[in-house]
Amino acid sequence: MVDRARRWIAAGAALAALATAAVVPSAAAAQDFSSGGPNWYMDAMKLAPIHDAGITGEGVTIAVFDGGLYLESPTLQDADIEVPDFDACHDPLDYAPTQYEELQHGTSVTSLIVGNGTSEGGEGPKGIAPDVDILYYGALQGGDSLGQSPYTCKAPFEDFLDDAVSRGADIVTMSGGTNFLVEELAEGAYEGVARALRAGVVIVTGLPNNDDVWANELDTANGVISVASVDATAAPAKKRHSEEEMADPNTDVTAPGIGVAGVGFNDTWGMTTWQGNSAAAPLVAGLIALGMQKWPDATAAQLTQSLIHNTGSTPHELERSDRFGYGIVNATRFIAEDPTQYPDENPLFVEGRSPSFDAVYNPPSPTPTAEPVAPQESRLPMVLVSLAIVAVLALAAVAGVIILIVIIVKRRRRVPDQD
């Protein structure tokens, strides 16, 4: 296993290189794809030949955890989307089409996975894995720290994970978080993460945009792929309210996420652009779905290994930085390389964090419960029955003897005396 705790030490030795040539795995030739419009990520990730080869995510299920969803958006038509019902959550479909603030984020995230390329204005977001099945959960509705929003979802976080696993999700992606959910994050949620990882589910999350008010409840969870974003020139994202480049010690990989296609952000359902780590996470989730279809024998851990080993445009040793993680994802290399060549061990674990590696992959066996022993029936009734039978037989024998004696005596009395 590539110990994520050790990687911080390796990263320190590589910082000088990462500032120059070693950034190449992350910033891959720094070609500018911005001329491709809001769907520039399709060209940057060279997805057309992958799709043309029939690798579209078919047969893979991605669970999306987000806010409201405008299912009538043109870009989502013909997509296979299921929305499970949760009593403790507002229905993520129960919004007016004009409630853009509640709908734009989740709808745009989903569009980056399965969008058909249209919108009310004509062109729209193109999905990276258009044929995957989507399980959509409104887990991030509301968002106020006190949970007082009429749309706040108060279902335990682990319930979503457990439900997604039970419904056959292969990947879970979450772009965002709330202070409310962070406050509620407890050992139960980590146990839910452990169960999902143990079931072979890949979990992807978008890192917080550093100066935002919300916090992500999965960015410190072990085994989770934490994603940051880059723009069309492979430059890392900047903090939302400053020109400082974002850097996060939890970054695992980076992906396109600045100025990408979205809907609802201009108060119409025509295409617009949006940005942030929220947009990068679904692209990574979709890419992993493509890998699952291409390499069905690979495990979730091996696919994670392949993702971090095959960043950038050329082979390289594992190196990471807080800005790029292990590098910018490379769809061509990720799809081309057989993941089964890598160890079947999730490489994204930090000692001291939850869930621990052993809690996920070596859980203690449950203490067997001794089966109750049926109480032995008393032998006394059988003894009494036996004695009764013996007594009856004895009495019968005595009675028989008496009858025989009586008969003999009577016969003797009838015989006459002889001289």
Secondary structure, DSSP 8 states (H G I E B T S, - for coil): ---HHHHHHHHHHHHHHHTTGGGHHHHGGG---GGGGGGHHHHHTTHHHHHHTT-S-TT-EEEEE-S---TT-GGGTT-EEE----TTS--TT-S-TT-HHHHHHHHHHHHHHH-EEEETTEEEEE-SSTT-EEEEE-TT----TTS-STT---S-HHHHHHHHHHTT-SEEEE----HHHHHH--HHHHHHHHHHHHTT-EEEEE---TT-S---TTTTSTT-EEEEEE-TTS-B-B-TTSS-B---TT--EEEE-EEEEEESTTSSSSEEEEESHHHHHHHHHHHHHHHHHH-TT--HHHHHHHHHHT-SSS------BTTTBT-B--HHHHHHS-GGGS-SS-----TTSSS-HHHHHS----------------SHHHHHHHHHHHHHHHHHHHHHHHHHHHHHHHHHHHS----
